[in-house]
Amino acid sequence: MSKPVFKTTKKGSYEDYTLEFEEGEIIFKEGDIGYEMYVIQEGEVEIFNTIDGQEHRLVTLEKGDFFGEMSLLEDLPRTASARALTKCKLIKIDSTTFDQMIKHNPEIAVRMMRKFSRRLRKMDKALRELLEHQGKPSKDIHLQQLEKSQVFHLRGKERLVHLETDMEFHLSAKPVTLIGRKDPVTGIIPDIDLSPVDVKRSISRQHAVIYRKPDGKFFLEEKIGAMNGTFIKNVRIQTGVPVEIKDGDEIAFGLVKLIFRT
């Protein structure tokens, strides 16, 4: 059974209602009425649907991720079930503490907005494709999707080399390369996913971008909401201010150190 633990935060006067769940324990079920959301402090949680008696996993969430926010915002029944994949600790956020949570955890607010924005884009894209391809053979649709996927996977020769493992992460051939970690909450996958080398999860989901300029120069910019800082040659850069980077520069995203190579 879950064990409630009351804890006062250092950043605010309100109390976080912390719950502990054992591996395999159900946090809530599809169809339940919910008036709270959850933020994962420790462990992993899976979100799943049950269709015709069979479970279908939708996403696996980890430390720092949140879920259940739709019931909190809209007072609607849960659209999926949540279960602890490992022993985990969750912060339960109800409507009375939601505003304070947003103030003290700006990254969660930013990611929540990105999640809603991505949902709207997906719905808009699906509607446009439906209208565009009405009456067209399925073969034409398949070819167009293939062309899009080929463009998406184009990458440049420039790369970030991890100092400890020598793993290489190539920049996108596009003018902008997003750097961070895959976000299962929003479904956003950065051009460079540093999850394999970020064992302490010090990098934000959308941490920084590298701009490729027509004159061959490259600029690094830390995104708003990024945690644990971004450093060029051990000097922390200012959020939202592009800084030129050159071949051989050491760059640190959080605790992960890499070398920029062209």
C-alpha positions in Angstrom: 0.0 0.0 0.0 1.1 3.6 -0.6 2.5 5.4 2.4 1.8 9.1 2.8 4.7 11.2 4.0 4.3 15.0 4.7 7.2 17.1 3.8 7.8 20.9 3.9 9.7 22.3 1.0 12.7 24.7 1.3 11.4 26.9 -1.5 7.9 27.6 -0.2 5.7 27.4 2.9 3.2 24.9 1.5 3.4 21.2 2.2 4.0 18.6 -0.5 1.9 15.4 0.0 4.4 12.7 -0.9 3.2 9.1 -1.6 5.4 6.0 -1.9 4.3 3.1 -4.1 5.7 -0.4 -4.3 6.6 -2.1 -7.6 3.5 -3.1 -9.5 1.1 -1.1 -7.4 -1.7 0.8 -9.2 -1.7 4.6 -8.7 -5.0 5.2 -10.4 -7.2 3.4 -12.9 -8.8 4.5 -16.2 -12.2 6.0 -15.5 -11.4 7.1 -12.0 -12.4 10.6 -10.9 -9.2 12.5 -10.1 -8.6 15.9 -8.6 -4.8 15.8 -8.5 -1.7 15.3 -10.6 1.6 13.7 -9.7 5.3 14.5 -10.1 7.9 11.7 -9.9 10.6 12.2 -7.3 12.0 8.7 -7.5 11.4 5.5 -9.6 9.5 4.8 -12.8 5.8 4.8 -13.6 4.0 3.3 -16.6 0.8 4.7 -18.2 -1.4 2.2 -19.9 -4.8 1.5 -21.4 -6.9 -1.7 -21.2 -8.6 -2.7 -24.4 -10.6 -5.9 -24.7 -9.0 -7.2 -21.5 -5.4 -6.6 -22.8 -3.1 -3.9 -21.4 -1.3 -1.6 -23.9 1.5 0.5 -22.5 1.4 4.1 -23.7 4.5 5.6 -22.1 7.1 5.0 -19.3 7.9 8.0 -17.1 10.8 8.7 -14.9 12.1 11.1 -12.3 11.0 14.7 -13.0 8.1 13.7 -15.2 4.5 14.5 -14.4 1.2 12.8 -15.1 -2.5 13.1 -14.3 -2.7 16.8 -15.0 -5.8 16.6 -17.3 -8.0 15.5 -14.5 -6.7 18.3 -12.3 -7.3 21.0 -14.9 -10.6 19.8 -16.4 -12.2 17.7 -13.6 -12.7 14.8 -16.0 -12.3 11.0 -15.4 -8.9 9.5 -16.0 -8.3 8.5 -19.6 -5.6 5.9 -18.7 -4.3 3.9 -15.8 -1.0 4.5 -14.0 1.2 1.8 -12.2 4.5 1.9 -10.4 7.1 0.0 -12.6 9.6 0.2 -9.7 9.4 1.3 -6.1 8.7 5.0 -6.5 8.0 8.2 -4.6 5.5 10.7 -6.0 4.4 14.3 -5.1 0.7 14.6 -5.2 -0.4 18.1 -6.3 -4.0 19.1 -5.8 -5.7 22.3 -6.9 -4.8 24.2 -3.7 -1.1 23.7 -4.2 -1.0 23.8 -8.0 -0.3 27.5 -8.3 2.5 27.4 -5.8 4.0 24.4 -7.6 4.1 26.3 -10.9 5.9 29.2 -9.2 8.6 27.1 -7.6 9.1 24.7 -10.5 9.0 26.8 -13.7 10.4 23.9 -15.8 7.3 21.8 -15.1 5.1 24.7 -16.2 7.1 25.1 -19.5 6.9 21.4 -20.2 3.2 21.3 -19.5 2.6 24.1 -22.0 4.8 22.2 -24.6 2.8 19.1 -24.0 -0.5 20.8 -24.8 1.1 22.6 -27.7 2.3 19.3 -29.2 -1.1 17.8 -28.8 -2.7 20.7 -30.8 0.0 20.5 -33.5 -0.6 16.7 -33.9 -4.4 17.3 -34.2 -3.9 20.1 -36.7 -1.4 18.0 -38.7 -3.8 15.0 -38.8 -6.7 17.2 -39.9 -4.6 18.8 -42.7 -3.3 15.4 -43.9 -6.8 14.1 -43.9 -8.1 17.0 -46.0 -5.0 17.0 -48.3 -5.1 13.2 -49.0 -8.8 12.7 -49.5 -9.2 10.7 -52.7 -5.5 10.1 -53.2 -4.1 6.5 -53.4 -2.5 5.2 -50.2 0.7 4.7 -52.2 1.1 8.4 -52.7 0.7 9.0 -49.0 3.3 6.3 -48.2 5.8 7.9 -50.6 5.3 11.4 -49.0 5.8 10.0 -45.5 9.0 8.2 -46.7 10.4 11.4 -48.1 9.6 13.3 -44.9 11.4 10.6 -42.8 14.5 10.8 -45.1 14.7 14.5 -44.7 14.2 14.2 -40.9 17.2 11.9 -40.5 19.7 14.0 -42.4 22.6 15.0 -40.2 25.7 17.1 -40.5 29.3 16.2 -40.1 29.6 18.4 -37.0 29.3 16.5 -33.7 29.6 16.6 -30.0 32.0 14.0 -28.6 31.5 12.8 -25.0 34.7 13.0 -23.1 34.3 9.9 -20.9 33.0 7.4 -23.5 34.0 8.9 -26.9 30.4 8.6 -28.0 29.6 10.9 -30.9 26.3 12.9 -31.3 26.0 14.5 -34.7 24.3 17.8 -35.3 21.3 18.0 -37.5 21.8 19.3 -41.1 19.0 21.7 -40.3 19.8 25.3 -39.2 18.8 24.5 -35.6 19.8 21.5 -33.5 17.9 20.8 -30.3 19.9 19.2 -27.5 18.4 17.5 -24.4 16.7 14.3 -23.4 13.7 12.4 -24.9 10.6 13.6 -23.1 8.0 10.8 -22.7 5.5 13.3 -21.3 5.3 15.6 -24.4 6.7 13.1 -26.9 9.3 15.5 -28.0 12.6 13.9 -29.1 15.6 16.3 -29.4 17.9 16.2 -32.4 20.6 15.2 -30.0 19.4 13.0 -27.1 22.1 12.9 -24.4 20.2 10.4 -22.2 22.7 7.6 -22.8 25.5 9.6 -21.2 23.5 11.6 -18.7 23.4 9.0 -15.9 22.6 11.6 -13.2 19.8 13.2 -15.3 21.3 16.7 -15.0 20.2 17.8 -18.5 16.8 19.2 -19.1 14.5 17.7 -21.7 15.0 20.7 -23.9 18.3 22.1 -22.7 19.9 24.1 -25.5 20.1 24.7 -29.2 23.0 25.0 -31.7 22.4 27.4 -34.6 24.1 26.7 -37.9 24.7 30.0 -39.7 25.1 30.4 -43.5 28.7 31.7 -43.1 29.7 28.4 -41.4 29.7 29.7 -37.8 27.9 27.9 -35.0 26.2 29.5 -31.9 25.1 27.8 -28.7 22.1 29.1 -26.8 20.6 27.8 -23.5 16.8 27.5 -23.6 14.5 29.1 -21.0 13.7 26.6 -18.2 17.0 24.6 -18.6 18.3 23.4 -15.2 21.9 22.9 -14.0 23.4 25.4 -16.5 25.3 25.3 -19.8 29.1 25.9 -19.9 31.6 26.8 -22.6 35.2 26.2 -21.5 34.0 26.1 -17.9 32.2 29.5 -18.2 28.5 29.5 -17.7 26.5 31.1 -20.5 23.5 33.3 -20.0 20.0 31.8 -20.8 18.7 33.0 -24.2 21.9 34.6 -25.3 23.6 32.8 -28.3 27.4 32.3 -27.9 29.7 31.3 -30.7 31.4 27.9 -30.4 34.4 26.7 -32.4 36.1 23.4 -33.1 37.7 22.0 -30.0 35.6 23.9 -27.5 34.6 22.0 -24.4 30.9 22.3 -23.7 29.1 21.0 -20.6 25.3 20.5 -20.4 24.7 20.1 -16.7 27.2 17.5 -15.6 27.8 16.1 -19.1 31.0 17.3 -20.7 31.6 17.1 -24.5 33.9 18.5 -27.2 32.5 20.3 -30.2 34.1 19.0 -33.5 33.6 20.3 -37.0 
